[in-house]
C-alpha cells in the first residue's frame, strides 16, 4: 500500500485514534480514582465514649454534635461528605464543636453521656432517632442544646441549619458556669 508523501497509512491512523481514545480514558480513570478516593480518606470520628467527649466539651466550653447515620444511606453520605467533614476540618469550627458519628444500624459498643455501656443502635433508639441523617447538638451534660436536624433538608440551607444548631450549643455551653 502506498501513501502520498507526508500522509500516514490508514492502519497507523487507526492505531493512533485508538491510542488517543485509550489515553483519554486512562486520564478519566485516573481522575475518577483520585476523586473517588479523596472522600474515603476523611471520616467522622465514631462516638465510642460520649462521657469522655462530654468532659472534653466541658473543659473547652463547646457543644458536641452527634450525627446519627447509616452507611447505606445516600443522604447520610451527602451530609457527611458535603457538610460535616468540611465543618470538622474547617479551622474556624475546630475550636467550636466536637463532632462524632453514631451508626444507627450497628451494634458498635460505646458509652453514653452518663458513662453507661450501650451500643450505637440502642443509643439512637433511646433518643427516638428514626430517620437518618439526624444531627443533634448536645451540651456537656448530654442534653440537647438545639432542636434535632432530621433528614437532609434543603441543600441551600442545610449548612445554615447546622451552623445555627452549633451556635445555639455554643451559647448554652458558654453561659453555663464552670
Secondary structure, 3 states (H helix, E strand, C coil): CCCCCCCCCHHHHHHHHHHHHHHHHHHHHHHHHHHHHHHHHCCCCECCEHHHHHHHHHHHCCEEEEEEECCCCHHHHHHHHHHHHHHHHCHHHHCCEEEEEEECCCCCEEECCCCCEEEHHHHHHHCCCCCCCEEEEECCCCCECCCCEECCCCHHHHHHHHHHHHHHHHHHHHHCCC
